[in-house]
């Protein structure tokens, strides 16, 4: 029998984009016990497990109140209504958010409108927000309300979205909102555990305790994940919290809008409470994976853009999003290497068919449009191994260097899992490389905590 001269091509192991299975298997017995408890006590919607999770998540967020609801979209919709948004109002958000953000606004009877985003963080650009309110709106002398010039509708709320686990710059947004008497509801469905340094209060604050209210969602791919769709609203406003509870329970005492029966299931609440005890560790591993990527991709930082984390933010990396020319080609190249990636918001909201009636054409929000054409999310879940990250980074680097004649060759970094730490005082090559690049990016950029020592993180877990 003649033996082939060609050895079989070996397909590399699949690297999935997310791993929703392993955390559930690691906690399998605990999660099954929660289901048995629910069966024995008959608490399927609401009940003691929901109350326990609401209490613990409020404590985790350093928030006074937490109300469990059926999904992240429910959370945003109900928080807006409870905060006073009415049919016919306008609510400002960003065009590179997930469609559910705009859908929730529409479901209140209001209409979304957009402001462009910051080129480095991809979050709401507070200067564009201020410019919009100053030039596109006026104060109605009869009602005192802010009115949109183009539509003649009252503008009543702002929804900053904390994208990819990184908080928006909330201090100036809240100052602008106070000036114009606007409600601020944070969309934090991608940012459980993220922290923000408020220069106004001179302390770190966890997302969920900053705006008038915060909407969270816990889908199976989230940092804190349920086994299905769930959500919460957190707030420090007792009156708003009471209205959220009423709206959640079919909107009793509200004639215009019902809450839609958006209750949180007892089993899901029990699962979330069990997983909440592990969230600090999972978020820490995501940050370690992010810093690992920073170092692994450092040889090609002139050809790709890695996530930028300002000095006032501590991101939890729901996604690790790079920006690169020929994004679609890179994704195909990674797919051929059995690496799964994802494109978040490939088309900004203002260019999607359901929102064309808002009359924002191509070029209206140039930063969001550019970001949408360049971004690619790499796997970053806590269970991701170093050899997997190395393979991903090598494949990315191989692609971008092949496209340039005489480009630098990929040199393996000196990273090893037992030696690398993203600590501020770390002198390892990866940390030095990353910190020097961050300093270069921040040069010439307003630093709201200038002339202060770098703030120490407050552990509010």
N, C-alpha and C positions, 0 to 999 in steps of 0.2 A: 504494500500500500504506500503510495507516494505521499510524503509529508509536504504540506504547503510551505512555501518560502516566506509567506506573509503571516506574521503573528496577528492574532485577533486584536482589533482596536478595543481598548478597555475604556468603558464609559465611566467617568468619575462619579462618585456618589452624589446623589441629589442634595443640594443645600436649599431647603425650603425658605420662603420669605418669612414665615412665622411658624412657631411651634406651639399650637394650642393644646397639644396632647400631653406632653411631658409634665407640665405643672399639675394637671389634673390627675395623672397617674401617681405622681409623687404624694399627692394629698388624697388618694383614692379612698382610703378607709375613713378619713375624717369627713369627706364629702358624702359618702354613702350613709354615714351616721346622721348627717343633717337631713337627708331625705327620709330616713326611718323616723326621725323625730317629728318631721312634718306629717308623716302618715299617721303616727300615733296620736298626735294632738290636733290634727285637722286644721292647722293654720296654713292655708295655701295662699291667701292674699291678705297682706297686713299681718298683724299679730306680733308676738313677742320677738321673733327673729328679725322682723323688719325694724322694730323699735330699737333692738340691740345694735343692729348695723348703723342705723341713723345716728345713734348716740356715739358710737365709736368713730364713724367717719367724720362727724362734726368735730370731735376731739382731734382727730388726725389733721384736719384742715385748719385747726385753730379758729373754728367758726362757731357761732352761738347755736345755730339751728341747721338741721339737715332733714330733708323730706324726700323719701324714696318714691320714685315714679317708674313708669313702664319702659322708658327709653331716654336716650340723650335728647332726641328731638322733642319728646314730651316735656323734658326738663326745661329746655329753652323756651318752648311755646308757653308753658304755664308760668314761668318766671316773668316773661314779658307782660302777659296779661295781668298777673298779680301786681306788677310794678306800674300798671296804669296805661299800657299801650292799648289803643283802641282801633276799631275798624276805620280805615282810611288814613291812619298815621304813616309816617315814613320812619324806618329804622335803618341806621347806617351800619354796615359791616364791611368785610373785605371781599374782593372778587375771586380770591384764590382759596376760599373755604370750600369744604365739602358741601354738596348740594343740600344736605339736610339742614344746614344753617339757614339758608334762604327759604327752604320749605317751611321751617318752623315759623319764620316771620310771616309768610303768606297765610299760614293757618291761624294766626291771630286776627286776620282781617286787615293787617297792615301791609305795607309794600317795602321790600328791601331796596336800598340804594347803596352805593359803594364809594370807598375812598381807596387810593392806591396804597401799596405796602412798601416797607423799607427794603432796600436792595440787599442788605446784609442778613437780616433776620427773617425776612418774608412775612413779618407780622405787620399789623396796622401802623402806618406812618403817622404819628401824631401831628406832624407839621402839615401834612396833606389834609388831615381831619380839621385842623384849625382853619386852614385856607378855605376848605369847603364851606364851613359854617359862616365864615366872614364874607365870602363872595357869592355863595349860592343860596343864602337864606336871609331872612329879615325878621325882625321882631314885630308881631302884630300888636298895634297899640291898643286895640280893644280887648283882646284876650290875654295879651302878654306872652303868647306862645311863639315859639320859633317856627317859621313857615318857609317851606321850600319854594323858591321863586318860580321854578319851572313848572311844578305841578300844583302849586298853591295848597299843598297838604301840610299839616303840622308835622314837624320832625320832633320825635319824643324820646328816642333811645339810641344808644350805641352798643354794638355787640363786637368787642374785640375778640379775636379767635387766637388762642394759644396753640399755634401750629407745631406739630411734630415734637411736642413735649417742651417747647420753649415759651416762656411767658412773654407777652407783649409788654411794652414799656408803659406801665400803668399810671405812674405818677402824673405825667403831663396829660394823659387821657382823662383822668379823674378831675384834674384842675380845669380842663376845658369843659367837661360835662357840668361841673359846678357853676362855671361862668354862665353857661347857657341853660341851666336847669334841666339837664337831660339824665335819664335813667341809664345806668351802665350794667349790663348783664354779660359776664364773661362766658364765652364758650370754651370750656376746658375739657372737652371730651378726649383730647389727645395729650392732656397734661396733668394727670393725677400725680401729685407729689412734687411738681415743679415749684421752685422758690424764686422770689423776686425781692431785691433789695430796694426798699422804699427810702429814698433820701429824705423825704418829707418826715418820715417817722424814725429815721436812722436805725432801721432794723430789717431783718429778713422776714418775709411773710410768705406763707404757703398759698399757692393758688387755691381759691375757694374761700378766702377771707379778705379779698382786696376790694372788689366792686360792690355794688348794691346787692347783687346776687350772682351766683355762678351755676352754670348748667354743666353737669357731668354725664358721661355715658360710659357704660361698661360692657362693650361687646366682646365676643370671644377673642379678638385680637388685641385688646387694650392692655396697657400695663397692669391694670387691675381689671380682671376679666370675669364676667359671669358666664354661665352656660346658656347664653341666649342674650336678648336685648334687655337692658335695664338702665336706670339713670337716677340721679338725685339732683336736688336744688339745695345749695347751701347759702346762707345769708346771716347777717348779724342784725337784721331788722325783724323784730317780733311781729309787727303788723303784716309785713310782706310774707313771712313764714306762715302765718295763719291763713292768709288768702291762698297761698300755694296749696296748703292742705285741703281747703275747701274745693278748689278747682280740681285737684287730683281725685277727689271723691265725688265726681260727676257734677261739680260746679254748683253745689247747693248755695242758695242765696245770690246766685249770679244769673241774671236773665239773659244777657247778651251772649255769653259764651259758657258752654259746659266744659268740664275738664276732660270729658271723653272716657271716664273710667280708667285713668292712667295709674292704677295702683301697682306697687312693687310686690312681686310674688315672694312668699315666705321662704321657699327653698332657695331662690336666687339670692335673697338677703343673707341667708345663712352661709351660702357659698362665698359671697363677697366678704362677710365678716371673717371667715376662716382665712381667705387669701390676703386680707388686709394686713394680717400679722406678718406676712412675708414681703409686703410691698417695698419696704425700705431696702431690704436686701436685693430684691429684683431690680429696683431702680439703680442701686449702686452698681450692679453688674452691667446694666445698660450703659451707664456712664463710663465704666471701665472699658467696655467694648468700643464706645465712641472714641475714647482717647487712644485705644489701640489702633483703630482705623486712622486717626489723625497721624500717627507715626508711620504706619504702613504705607500711607498714601503721600507722605511728605516728599518723596523724590519727584512727584509730578504735580505739586501744588501750583505750578505756573500754568498747568494745562487743565486742571479741574478745580472747582471750588468746593471746599469741604465746609461743613456747618460752622457758622460763626456764633460763638457764645459770648455775649457782652459781659462786662464785669459785674453788672447788676442782675444777672440771671444765672440760675442753676437749673439747667434743662434735665429732663428725664428721658429724652430720646425715644419717644414713641416710634420715631422713624429716624434713620440716618440718611439724610438727603444730600446728595452731591449734585453739582451743576456742571454740565459738560456740553460742548458742541457735539453735534451728531449723536444726541442722546438715544435715539431709536436704534441706531446702528450698534451702539454699545450694549443696549439691552439685548439685542439679537445675539451679539457676541457672547455675552454672559449666559444666555439661554443655551447656546450651543455647548457651553462648558457645564451645563446642568446646574446652573445657579439661577434661582428664581428672584426676580426683582419686581418692583411695582412703580407705576407712575401715578402719583396723586395729583388730581386736578389737571388733567392734560389740556382741558379747555376751560379758561376762566368763566365764572358764572355769567358775566355780562355778555359773553359771546355764545352761550348755550341757548337753544331754541325757546325754552320756557321763559327766558328773561329778555328776549329781544324787544318786547313791548316797553322796556325801560329806556329804549333808544340810546344805548351806549354802543357805539360801533368800535371797530378795530382801531387801536391807537389811543383809546380813551384812558386806559390804565396801563401805560407802557411797561412799568416794572413788573406788575403781575403777569402781563402777557409774555414778557421775556422769560420770567421764572418758569412759567408753565411749559415753555418750549425746551427748557434745559434740564429740568430736575429729574432725578432718578433715585429711588429709595433702595438702599441695600439692606439685607437682613441684619438685625441687631438685637434679636431676642436674648434674654438672659442666659439661655442654655447654649448659645452659640459658642463653639470651641475655637481656640486660637488657630488650629490648623485650617479650619473652615474660613476664618477671617483672612488668614494669610493667602489662601487660594483665591478668595474673592478679590483682595487687593492686588494680587499678582496679575489676575486676569484683566482687571481695570487698567493697571499700569501697562500691561502688554498691549492692550488696545490703543491707548493714547500715544505710546511711544512708537508703535508701528506706523502711525499716521504721519509722523514727522521724520523726514530723512535726517540721519545723523543725530537723532534724539538720544538722550541719555539712557543707558541700559539700566534695567531694574536691578538694584542691589539689595539683597536681603537685609532687612533691618536687624538690629541687635536685640530685638524684643524676646523675652522669654516670660511665660506667665507667672513664674515665681519671683521675678525681679521687677516687673513693671508696676509703677504706681503713678496715677495722675496727680499726686500731691503737689501743692504749690512750691514746696522746697525741694522737690525731686530733681536730681542732677543727671538722671538717665538720658540718653540721647533723644529718645522720643519726646519726652517732656520738654527738653530744651528746644527741640525743633518746633514743636507746636507753640510753646509760649512765645518764642521769638516771632513767629508768624502772626500770632494774635496781636502782639505789640505793634507790628507793622500795620496791620489792618486797622487798629484803633488810633494810629497816629493821625492827627488832624480831625478826628471825629469827636464831637462834644462828649465829654465824660461827666455825667451828673454827680459822680462821687469823687471828682478831682479834689486835691488838697486834703484828702482823708486817707487814712490807711485802709487797705483792702478790708472790707467788713468780714467778720468771722461768721460762719454759718451758724444759725441757731437750730439746734436739734429739737424740732417740735413733734417728733414721732412719739 
